[in-house]
Amino acid sequence: MNNSISSKIDKTPSLAEKEPKKSKANRISFVVFMLVLTALFAFLGNWQLNRLAVKDAMIADIEERIGNDPIEIPSVAEWVGFDAEIYDFRPLTITGTFDHSQTVRIFTFLTADDGTHYGPGYWIVAPFYLKEGGMIFVNRGYVPEFLANGFIDGGAGPIDEVTLVGLGRVTEPVNAFTPGSEFDNRIDWVRNVERLTQFIGEESQPIAPIYFNDGLTPDGSLPQGGETKLTVVNKHLEYAITWFSLAILTPLLLLVWMRRTNK
């Protein structure tokens, strides 16, 4: 019986025998992990190149569109199935009247690019009732924060019928980090048509699914119009280079590690 027990003990792998197997498994796992990382980095680099192509096409389209002559906004009857993207950055002309009593101030920060006024302030946005029917929100322009209280009801805005020339813009998106609307102070944080509609309550007129950025105003006048940013952030090439660099670096590091561990 003692011989039997001794035989079983002798057949049990020792700690020294287990270590090489464990070490080998860890090495294989690390190699697989590094190869997966390499493939992931290469995939992300390729994805950024695809995004670059899309963004380049978008910029070319905007540059072509912005140079077109202004057209009238489609009539209300054509707003069913309205494709807002077609009118983004599109020069438009609209005729109608403002309702300054329903003005909403939208917080922004304007850089000192062209206009006289810049820094923290507000876009002054008001409903504009079109002569042919329907309503569109008009961003009349920017006012500095310290002057914003003078535009709670629109300031000295036009009260008669007026024709405006500016740019159509798609509604700005809202995300989880966007602050809620301040209805009591009539302040918001994005030029979002759906959120703006909540400030005016019940509306009998159809509301355009885009908003309108008013054109240039004389130097020094407020609100300061013509502040549409025509630049589109396009850093996809930089991102692609970063990912592809990592895709090259990762297997090189793996080779160095393998050479050192095999010594």
C-alpha positions as CSV (number, residue, x, y, z in Angstrom):
1,M,0.0,0.0,0.0
2,N,2.9,2.3,0.8
3,N,4.4,1.6,-2.5
4,S,1.1,2.5,-4.2
5,I,0.9,5.9,-2.4
6,S,4.5,6.6,-3.2
7,S,3.9,5.8,-6.9
8,K,0.9,8.3,-7.0
9,I,3.0,11.0,-5.3
10,D,5.8,10.5,-7.7
11,K,3.4,11.0,-10.7
12,T,2.1,14.3,-9.3
13,P,3.6,17.2,-11.3
14,S,6.0,19.3,-9.2
15,L,5.9,23.1,-8.8
16,A,9.0,23.3,-11.0
17,E,7.2,21.3,-13.8
18,K,4.1,23.5,-13.6
19,E,6.0,26.8,-13.9
20,P,7.2,26.4,-17.5
21,K,3.7,25.5,-18.7
22,K,2.2,28.5,-17.0
23,S,4.9,30.8,-18.3
24,K,4.3,29.4,-21.9
25,A,0.6,30.1,-21.6
26,N,1.2,33.6,-20.4
27,R,3.6,34.3,-23.3
28,I,1.1,33.0,-25.8
29,S,-1.7,35.1,-24.3
30,F,0.5,38.2,-24.4
31,V,1.4,37.6,-28.1
32,V,-2.2,37.1,-29.0
33,F,-3.1,40.3,-27.1
34,M,-0.5,42.4,-29.0
35,L,-1.6,41.0,-32.3
36,V,-5.2,41.8,-31.6
37,L,-4.1,45.4,-30.6
38,T,-2.2,45.7,-33.9
39,A,-5.3,44.6,-35.9
40,L,-7.5,47.0,-33.9
41,F,-5.2,50.0,-34.5
42,A,-5.0,49.2,-38.2
43,F,-8.9,49.0,-38.3
44,L,-9.2,52.4,-36.6
45,G,-6.7,53.9,-38.9
46,N,-8.6,52.7,-41.9
47,W,-11.9,53.9,-40.4
48,Q,-10.4,57.4,-40.0
49,L,-9.4,57.4,-43.6
50,N,-13.0,56.6,-44.6
51,R,-14.2,59.4,-42.3
52,L,-11.6,61.7,-44.0
53,A,-13.1,61.0,-47.4
54,V,-16.6,61.7,-46.1
55,K,-15.5,65.0,-44.4
56,D,-13.6,66.1,-47.5
57,A,-16.7,65.6,-49.6
58,M,-18.8,67.5,-47.1
59,I,-16.4,70.5,-47.1
60,A,-16.4,70.5,-50.9
61,D,-20.2,70.4,-51.0
62,I,-20.4,73.3,-48.5
63,E,-17.9,75.4,-50.4
64,E,-19.9,74.9,-53.6
65,R,-23.2,75.5,-51.9
66,I,-22.2,78.7,-50.1
67,G,-21.3,80.3,-53.4
68,N,-24.8,79.9,-54.9
69,D,-27.2,82.7,-55.3
70,P,-29.9,83.0,-52.5
71,I,-33.1,81.1,-53.2
72,E,-36.5,81.4,-51.4
73,I,-37.3,78.9,-48.7
74,P,-39.7,76.3,-50.0
75,S,-43.4,76.9,-49.4
76,V,-45.1,75.2,-46.4
77,A,-46.7,72.7,-48.8
78,E,-43.2,71.4,-49.5
79,W,-42.2,71.0,-45.9
80,V,-43.5,67.4,-45.7
81,G,-40.5,65.2,-46.2
82,F,-38.3,68.3,-46.0
83,D,-34.6,67.3,-46.3
84,A,-32.8,69.8,-44.0
85,E,-29.3,68.7,-45.1
86,I,-30.0,70.1,-48.6
87,Y,-30.4,73.6,-47.1
88,D,-27.5,73.5,-44.6
89,F,-25.2,76.4,-45.5
90,R,-27.5,77.2,-48.4
91,P,-28.0,81.0,-49.1
92,L,-31.7,81.7,-48.6
93,T,-34.0,84.7,-48.7
94,I,-37.1,85.0,-46.5
95,T,-39.8,87.6,-46.2
96,G,-42.0,88.1,-43.2
97,T,-42.3,89.6,-39.7
98,F,-40.6,89.0,-36.4
99,D,-42.3,88.2,-33.1
100,H,-39.7,89.7,-30.8
101,S,-41.8,89.0,-27.7
102,Q,-40.8,85.3,-28.1
103,T,-37.1,86.0,-28.3
104,V,-34.8,83.3,-26.9
105,R,-31.1,84.0,-26.0
106,I,-28.8,81.1,-26.7
107,F,-25.4,81.2,-24.9
108,T,-22.3,81.1,-27.0
109,F,-18.6,82.2,-27.0
110,L,-17.5,84.1,-30.1
111,T,-13.9,84.3,-31.0
112,A,-12.4,87.5,-32.3
113,D,-12.3,86.6,-36.0
114,D,-14.1,89.3,-37.9
115,G,-16.8,91.1,-35.9
116,T,-16.4,94.0,-33.5
117,H,-17.9,92.2,-30.6
118,Y,-16.7,88.8,-29.2
119,G,-16.3,86.8,-26.1
120,P,-19.1,85.2,-24.0
121,G,-22.5,86.3,-25.1
122,Y,-25.8,85.1,-26.7
123,W,-27.3,84.5,-30.0
124,I,-30.6,86.4,-30.3
125,V,-33.2,84.0,-31.9
126,A,-36.8,85.0,-32.6
127,P,-39.7,83.4,-34.5
128,F,-40.1,84.8,-38.0
129,Y,-43.5,84.5,-39.6
130,L,-43.2,84.0,-43.3
131,K,-45.3,86.1,-45.7
132,E,-46.5,82.9,-47.5
133,G,-47.3,81.1,-44.3
134,G,-45.2,79.1,-41.8
135,M,-42.6,80.1,-39.3
136,I,-38.9,79.8,-39.1
137,F,-36.5,80.6,-36.2
138,V,-34.1,83.4,-37.2
139,N,-30.7,83.8,-35.5
140,R,-30.4,87.6,-35.7
141,G,-26.8,87.5,-34.5
142,Y,-24.6,87.8,-31.5
143,V,-24.6,90.2,-28.5
144,P,-22.0,90.3,-25.7
145,E,-23.1,88.9,-22.3
146,F,-23.0,92.3,-20.6
147,L,-25.5,93.8,-23.1
148,A,-27.8,90.7,-23.4
149,N,-30.5,92.0,-21.0
150,G,-31.3,94.7,-23.5
151,F,-32.4,92.0,-26.0
152,I,-34.7,90.0,-23.8
153,D,-37.6,91.1,-26.0
154,G,-35.5,91.5,-29.1
155,G,-34.2,95.0,-28.5
156,A,-34.8,97.5,-31.3
157,G,-35.5,94.8,-33.9
158,P,-37.6,95.4,-37.1
159,I,-41.4,95.3,-36.5
160,D,-42.6,95.7,-40.0
161,E,-42.4,93.2,-42.9
162,V,-38.8,92.7,-43.9
163,T,-36.8,90.6,-46.3
164,L,-33.7,88.8,-45.0
165,V,-30.8,87.2,-46.8
166,G,-28.7,84.7,-44.9
167,L,-28.0,81.0,-44.6
168,G,-30.1,78.0,-43.8
169,R,-28.7,75.7,-41.0
170,V,-29.6,72.3,-39.7
171,T,-30.8,72.1,-36.1
172,E,-28.1,71.7,-33.6
173,P,-28.0,68.3,-31.8
174,V,-28.6,67.8,-28.1
175,N,-26.6,65.3,-26.0
176,A,-26.4,64.1,-22.5
177,F,-24.1,67.0,-21.5
178,T,-26.4,69.8,-22.9
179,P,-27.9,71.8,-20.0
180,G,-31.6,72.1,-19.8
181,S,-33.6,75.0,-21.2
182,E,-34.1,78.0,-18.8
183,F,-37.7,78.8,-19.7
184,D,-38.1,81.5,-17.0
185,N,-35.1,83.5,-18.3
186,R,-35.7,82.4,-21.9
187,I,-32.2,81.1,-22.2
188,D,-31.0,78.0,-24.0
189,W,-27.7,76.4,-25.0
190,V,-28.2,75.1,-28.5
191,R,-29.9,76.3,-31.6
192,N,-32.2,73.3,-31.7
193,V,-35.6,73.8,-33.4
194,E,-37.5,71.4,-31.2
195,R,-36.2,73.0,-28.0
196,L,-36.9,76.5,-29.3
197,T,-40.4,75.5,-30.1
198,Q,-41.0,74.7,-26.4
199,F,-40.4,78.4,-25.6
200,I,-43.4,79.6,-27.7
201,G,-45.9,77.0,-26.6
202,E,-48.8,76.2,-28.9
203,E,-48.2,77.3,-32.5
204,S,-50.8,77.2,-35.2
205,Q,-48.3,77.8,-38.0
206,P,-46.1,75.0,-39.3
207,I,-42.5,75.4,-38.2
208,A,-39.6,75.0,-40.5
209,P,-37.2,72.1,-39.6
210,I,-34.2,74.3,-40.1
211,Y,-33.2,77.7,-38.6
212,F,-31.9,80.8,-40.4
213,N,-28.7,82.7,-39.7
214,D,-29.1,86.3,-40.7
215,G,-26.5,87.9,-42.9
216,L,-23.8,90.5,-42.3
217,T,-24.7,93.6,-40.3
218,P,-22.9,97.0,-40.3
219,D,-19.8,97.1,-38.1
220,G,-20.6,97.7,-34.5
221,S,-24.3,97.1,-34.8
222,L,-26.1,94.6,-32.6
223,P,-27.1,91.9,-32.9
224,Q,-24.0,91.2,-34.9
225,G,-25.0,89.1,-37.8
226,G,-23.1,87.1,-40.4
227,E,-21.3,85.0,-37.8
228,T,-21.9,81.6,-39.5
229,K,-18.7,79.5,-39.1
230,L,-17.9,78.0,-42.5
231,T,-15.0,76.0,-41.2
232,V,-15.5,72.3,-40.6
233,V,-13.1,70.6,-38.1
234,N,-11.3,67.9,-40.1
235,K,-8.6,66.1,-38.1
236,H,-9.2,62.6,-39.5
237,L,-5.8,62.5,-41.3
238,E,-4.0,63.2,-38.0
239,Y,-6.1,60.5,-36.2
240,A,-5.4,58.0,-39.0
241,I,-1.6,58.7,-38.8
242,T,-1.8,58.1,-35.0
243,W,-3.6,54.8,-35.3
244,F,-1.4,53.5,-38.1
245,S,1.7,54.5,-36.1
246,L,0.4,52.5,-33.2
247,A,-0.3,49.6,-35.6
248,I,3.4,49.7,-36.7
249,L,4.8,50.2,-33.2
250,T,2.9,47.4,-31.5
251,P,4.4,44.5,-33.4
252,L,7.9,46.1,-33.2
253,L,7.6,46.2,-29.4
254,L,6.3,42.6,-29.5
255,L,9.4,41.5,-31.5
256,V,11.7,43.3,-29.1
257,W,10.0,41.6,-26.1
258,M,10.2,38.2,-27.7
259,R,13.9,38.5,-28.5
260,R,14.7,39.5,-24.9
261,T,12.6,36.8,-23.3
262,N,14.1,34.1,-25.5
263,K,17.7,34.9,-24.4
